[in-house]
């Protein structure tokens, strides 16, 4: 295979960014499908896409498409993933990849049975900065990891009809921005947390508006995560060790971090990658897996993060009618 042919499901804002990223690398957007025909046609014209499909079944059955990128609301991710895998397509799906661990385990098993690649479009896993920071930690520069602290707060309008607050579309902070915060957390903790305690404030529609989550693993490493949909906070991750701490601002697509050394207060800047290429890194990783059989190392992390989100929602007694 010399080039990967992509099909896009859901031509929204993030899909437009993704389409631009595909065009930067060895990929081709062969087709697109969306619920709104006019919007989908404009998307196809903007990115020079040859085929606009009448439905997803037609797209998934098209033998010219290698990979399906799913960028719809996460409430319908599971059904599209199942249909695409059953049709023999590799799948890259936006976060949160599914609604819960049961769904995720089912699609993982289906992908394995079909010998297909399934991955979550989580920028954090592919930013070069994080590989560099793990090298820093492995070198012992900040000492033994003690704690991870993550904040992510959005400032959404007070609108119950907005998808971010709509329970019919799996609204709420956890499945939207919590995926980023918990992915950052899990990336730096030495192992999966075994203790998780939470508190939350619900929005008037019943979804989670803001929450605090405290976790601990078997190495006695702690993590504290703060999420909010109507209270702006920096997208900041801090990894604290015995000899210093790492600070990463705008962590979902970060290309720069600082290390503060506690002995003398000196600050070192670490740079790697390019924020503007965040989705390019995702495309390149998927292309490598499809074309060259590179190992899909991120899926176990996606599964562990999903398990943490499940546990938090169980403590909140928060579920959705279609789960």
C-alpha positions in Angstrom: 0.0 0.0 0.0 1.5 3.3 -1.1 -1.2 5.6 0.2 -4.0 5.4 2.8 -7.5 6.2 1.6 -9.5 7.9 4.4 -13.3 8.2 4.8 -14.7 10.8 7.2 -17.9 10.4 9.2 -19.1 13.7 10.6 -17.8 16.8 8.7 -17.7 19.2 11.7 -15.0 21.5 13.1 -12.5 18.9 14.3 -13.0 16.9 11.1 -12.0 20.0 9.1 -8.8 20.2 11.1 -8.2 16.5 10.6 -8.8 16.8 6.8 -6.2 19.5 6.6 -3.8 17.2 8.5 -4.4 14.3 6.2 -3.4 16.5 3.2 0.0 17.2 4.9 1.0 13.6 5.0 0.8 10.4 2.9 -3.0 10.2 3.0 -6.0 10.8 0.7 -9.5 11.8 1.8 -11.5 9.6 -0.6 -15.0 10.2 0.8 -17.2 11.8 3.4 -20.6 11.4 4.9 -22.6 13.7 7.1 -26.3 14.2 8.2 -26.5 17.6 6.6 -26.2 17.2 2.9 -25.4 20.9 2.1 -22.7 21.1 4.9 -21.2 17.8 3.7 -21.1 19.0 0.1 -19.3 22.2 1.2 -16.8 20.2 3.2 -16.1 17.9 0.2 -15.6 21.0 -2.1 -13.3 22.6 0.5 -11.0 19.6 0.8 -11.3 18.3 -2.8 -13.0 15.1 -1.7 -14.1 12.9 -4.6 -17.0 11.0 -3.0 -20.0 12.2 -0.9 -21.9 9.2 0.4 -25.7 9.0 0.9 -25.2 6.9 4.0 -22.5 5.3 6.1 -23.4 1.8 4.9 -22.4 2.8 1.4 -19.2 4.3 2.6 -18.2 1.4 4.7 -18.8 -1.1 1.9 -16.6 0.9 -0.5 -13.5 -1.2 -1.1 -11.5 1.9 -2.0 -11.5 3.2 1.6 -8.9 1.9 4.0 -9.6 3.8 7.2 -12.7 5.5 8.6 -12.3 8.6 10.8 -15.3 9.1 13.1 -15.9 12.6 14.3 -19.5 12.6 15.4 -20.9 13.2 18.9 -19.5 10.4 21.1 -23.1 9.2 21.8 -23.1 7.4 18.4 -19.4 6.4 18.2 -20.0 2.8 19.2 -22.5 2.0 16.4 -20.4 3.6 13.7 -17.3 1.7 15.0 -19.1 -1.6 14.9 -20.4 -1.1 11.4 -17.1 0.1 10.0 -15.2 -2.8 11.6 -17.7 -5.3 10.3 -17.2 -3.9 6.9 -13.5 -4.5 7.1 -12.3 -0.9 7.8 -9.6 0.3 10.1 -11.1 2.9 12.5 -9.7 6.0 14.1 -12.4 7.5 16.4 -12.5 10.8 18.2 -12.6 10.9 22.0 -14.3 9.6 24.0 -13.9 6.5 21.8 -17.0 4.9 23.3 -19.5 5.6 26.1 -18.2 3.0 28.6 -15.8 0.1 29.1 -18.3 -2.6 28.0 -18.7 -0.9 24.6 -14.9 -0.4 24.3 -14.1 -4.0 25.1 -16.7 -5.2 22.5 -15.1 -3.1 19.7 -11.6 -4.1 20.7 -12.5 -7.8 20.5 -14.2 -7.2 17.2 -11.2 -5.4 15.8 -8.9 -8.2 16.9 -11.2 -10.8 15.4 -11.2 -8.9 12.1 -7.4 -8.2 12.3 -8.1 -4.5 12.0 -6.7 -1.4 13.7 -8.9 0.5 16.2 -7.5 3.6 17.8 -8.7 6.7 19.7 -7.9 10.1 18.3 -6.2 11.4 21.5 -3.6 14.1 20.7 -1.7 13.6 24.0 -0.6 10.1 23.0 1.2 11.4 19.9 2.7 14.8 20.8 6.5 14.5 20.7 6.8 16.6 23.9 5.5 13.7 26.0 8.1 11.3 24.7 10.7 13.9 25.6 9.2 14.4 29.1 9.3 10.6 29.8 13.0 10.6 28.9 13.5 13.4 31.4 11.7 11.4 34.1 13.6 8.2 33.2 16.8 10.2 33.6 15.7 11.0 37.2 15.7 14.7 36.8 12.7 15.3 39.0 13.1 12.2 41.1 10.5 9.7 42.0 7.0 10.7 40.9 4.8 11.7 43.8 1.8 13.5 42.3 0.0 14.6 39.1 -2.4 17.5 39.1 -4.5 18.4 36.1 -7.1 21.2 35.6 -9.3 21.8 32.5 -12.1 24.3 32.6 -14.3 25.5 29.7 -16.6 28.4 29.7 -19.7 27.3 27.9 -22.9 29.3 27.6 -25.8 28.5 29.9 -27.8 26.7 27.3 -29.5 23.3 28.0 -29.9 22.7 24.3 -26.2 22.8 23.6 -24.7 19.4 22.9 -22.3 19.9 25.8 -25.2 19.8 28.3 -27.6 17.5 26.4 -28.0 14.1 28.0 -29.3 12.7 24.7 -25.9 13.4 23.2 -24.0 12.2 26.2 -23.2 15.7 27.4 -21.1 16.6 30.4 -17.5 17.4 31.2 -16.2 13.9 31.8 -16.7 12.4 28.4 -15.8 15.7 26.6 -12.8 17.2 28.4 -12.3 14.6 31.1 -10.8 12.3 28.5 -7.9 14.7 28.0 -7.3 15.2 31.7 -7.4 11.5 32.6 -5.2 10.6 29.6 -2.6 13.1 30.7 -2.8 11.7 34.3 -2.5 8.0 33.2 0.4 8.8 30.9 2.5 9.9 33.8 1.3 7.7 36.7 3.4 4.5 37.0 0.4 2.3 37.0 -3.4 2.4 36.9 -5.0 4.0 40.0 -6.6 1.5 42.4 -8.5 4.1 44.4 -10.7 6.8 43.0 -12.8 9.4 45.0 -15.0 12.1 43.4 -17.4 14.9 44.0 -19.4 16.8 41.4 -21.9 19.5 40.6 -24.6 18.6 38.1 -26.0 20.9 35.5 -29.7 21.3 35.4 -30.1 18.7 32.6 -28.5 16.1 34.9 -25.1 15.9 33.3 -21.8 16.6 35.1 -21.0 20.3 35.0 -17.9 20.3 37.2 -16.1 17.7 39.3 -13.1 16.9 41.4 -11.4 13.5 41.2 -8.7 12.1 43.5 -6.8 8.9 42.7 -4.0 6.8 44.1 -2.1 3.8 42.6 -0.1 1.0 44.2 3.1 3.1 44.1 1.3 5.6 46.4 1.3 8.2 43.6 -1.6 10.6 43.9 -3.5 12.4 41.1 -6.0 15.2 41.4 -8.1 16.2 38.4 -10.5 19.3 38.3 -13.0 19.6 35.4 -15.5 22.3 34.6 -17.8 23.2 31.7 -18.9 26.7 33.0 -15.8 27.8 34.9 -12.7 28.7 32.9 -9.5 27.2 34.1 -6.1 26.7 32.5 -5.5 23.4 30.6 -2.6 22.7 32.8 -0.9 19.5 33.9 1.7 19.3 36.6 3.9 16.2 37.3 5.6 16.5 40.7 8.6 14.5 41.8 10.9 14.6 44.8 13.4 16.8 43.1 11.3 19.1 40.9 8.1 19.4 39.0 7.1 19.6 35.3 4.4 22.1 34.2 2.6 21.7 30.9 0.2 24.4 29.8 -2.4 23.8 27.1 -1.5 20.2 27.6 -3.7 18.5 24.9 -1.5 19.8 22.1 1.5 21.0 24.0 5.0 21.5 22.4 6.6 23.1 25.4 7.0 22.4 29.2 9.0 23.7 32.1 10.9 21.9 34.8 11.3 23.7 38.1 14.0 22.2 40.3 13.2 22.5 44.0 16.8 22.6 45.2 17.6 26.0 43.8 14.4 27.1 42.0 16.0 27.1 38.6 13.6 26.6 35.6 14.4 24.6 32.5 12.4 24.8 29.3 11.8 21.6 27.3 10.5 21.9 23.7 9.6 19.2 21.2 7.1 18.9 18.3 4.7 21.5 17.1 1.3 22.4 18.5 0.1 23.1 15.0 0.8 19.6 13.9 -1.1 17.8 16.7 -3.5 16.1 14.3 -0.8 15.5 11.7 0.9 13.3 14.4 -2.3 11.4 14.8 -2.6 10.8 11.0 1.0 9.7 10.8 0.6 7.3 13.6 -2.5 5.7 12.0 -0.9 5.6 8.6 2.1 3.8 10.1 -0.1 1.2 11.8 -2.1 0.6 8.6 0.8 0.6 6.1 3.7 -0.8 8.2 2.1 -2.8 11.0 3.3 -0.5 13.8 2.1 -1.6 17.2 -1.0 0.2 18.5 0.4 1.0 21.9 -2.3 3.6 22.8 -5.4 1.4 23.0 -4.5 -0.1 26.4 -4.3 3.5 27.7 -7.7 4.3 26.2 -9.1 1.3 28.0 -7.6 2.3 31.3 -8.9 5.9 31.0 -12.4 4.6 30.1 -12.3 2.5 33.2 -11.6 5.5 35.4 -14.4 7.5 33.7 -16.8 4.6 34.3 -15.8 4.5 38.0 -16.4 8.2 38.4 -19.8 8.1 36.7 -20.8 5.1 38.8 -20.1 7.1 41.9 -22.2 10.0 40.5 -25.0 7.6 39.5 -24.7 9.2 36.1 -25.6 7.1 33.1 -27.3 7.7 29.7 -30.5 6.2 28.4 -28.8 4.7 25.4 -26.0 2.9 27.2 
